[in-house]
């Protein structure tokens, strides 16, 4: 049989014998999937519908042994490697054309320990998997805001979610991780094991290996919480955003909030004349008791003349799933950028309002994340994540369905990114990286003074930059 043509780390092609591929298949319990196999298209599909890449081989890893075999095989043949966790990777780097994909989506086991308030999870687990095992015990691990998101990629990039101000980032709650390095070895990273590598995993991304399991600290949350959902019409958008700016500064740590510039959805609770028109929506979770939450969020709900107030008690799981239907897999197309904002003066408010009005689709949003609280009280050098002093993060989300709109939607997001630069001293949330158009600048601006240490650790664990499809840190 002819050799399998695959892509190397240099971008060239190489032939891999069928005998070697068959030998690898015997070592991968989850199996191999290639372009000629049934189900190839479904296995290679990512959440972001605009990503259409065709790997040469996909290794379906059910555990650490499969990952070690896949990485060793890729090293022996100098193959380009992508790592897929939950598959929610918006930039598309979970796939590569012609190379080998280490696919962890079959590795989703989670075990909660209510006595110790910890949770252990495999590298392919999603937020939904983690919540399913922890909430029966009234526990939660701080995670993101869409439950289909893979926990490994989210955590390695920091991890912002509904509990960020009360309990910190996902990476702040990491207790340890197992990962397979570029030479196929299994390494444990933890404060008591390899503290330097553990530091690097707290925000430094997938630069250092394939994470096969993660251990987390869990916190008492729920089962019921108070959740504010308040919509203001576009005619009041600037004033509503200015109020949010002042209100959030005095909010307790239990509250994590957004102001989302959007277009009103077609809900029965929203007056029909506002459907599809610009709005500002307040979203805020109080992570304590529902009674305390209702009191703490009363002033946010009382402001102005909302066109809809959908606030109330909800289960924590309902809050976690709140955004899920707005981000369907495969059918929608996504391009996300971000900037940390040092300030939100009136001219920035007016700019954001006008940019939202110019959004190319009603699904696109500009999300003003309230930061501060527990996540901000970690020193920049304490974790790879770096500086946490910004009071806001602007999430720039171009979301659309029609491939013909690709250019205009991406252009709008990049226009917003450039327009808000005067209000930022630099840095981006690396989980919203666009397509890594200027990776070196992203890495330099985001990691700042931590970059030399990260580059040295990259040299120690991945001197050839084998794991490069990420927010890539070049070896020192």
Helices and strands as residue ranges (DSSP letters): E 4-7, E 13-16, H 18-27, E 32-33, H 40-44, E 57-60, H 64-76, E 81-84, E 100-103, E 110-113, E 118-122, H 127-134, G 135-137, E 139-140, H 151-156, H 164-167, G 171-173, E 174-180, E 186-190, H 195-201, G 205-207, E 210-217, E 219-220, E 224-233, G 234-236, H 237-249, E 255-263, G 272-274, E 278-286, H 290-296, H 298-302, E 308-309, E 312-315, H 316-320, G 324-326, E 333-341, H 346-357, E 365-370, G 373-377, G 380-382, E 392-400, G 403-405, H 406-419, G 421-423, H 439-447, G 448-450, H 451-461
